[in-house]
Amino acid sequence: MKKIEAIVRSEKISDIRNALEKINYTGLTLTQVDGHGNQKGTIQKWKGVEHKITIIPKTKVEIVVDDGDVQKIIEAIADAARTGEVGDGKIFVYAVETVMRIRTGQCGSCAL
C-alpha cells in the first residue's frame, strides 16, 4: 500500500475531488496548510502597492491506496490541479506498512 500526499492550490480541490470520483476513489483527507516552495512566496498588488506574501495557503490531500492504483491517482490529481503556473504544488508517495479499520478490525487492503 502507498500513501499519496499532494500539496495543491485550495481552489483546485473540487476539480481534484471530481477527478478522483471519476476513477472511483472517493476516500480522502483534506488539511488546510500554509507554506512556500522554491519561489519563497509571491508578489501581490493591493490598491496599487506591491506586497510580498511569503507564506501561501494550500490544501494537503492524503489518500492511502493499493500499489497498483498509485499511477492513475497521481495522474488524476496532477491533471486536475495543474494550471501551468508556479505554485501548482507537489505530490509525494510513501510506503504504508499496514492499515486497520477501527470499526471492524479488518487489516490490510480490505481495510481501505
Protein Blocks (a to p, Z undefined) as FASTA:
>chain_A
ZZddddddfklmmmmmmmmmmnopabdcddddddddfkopadddeehiacddfbdcdddd
dddddfklmmmmmmmmmmmmpnoiahibpcdddddfbdcdfknopgcjllZZ
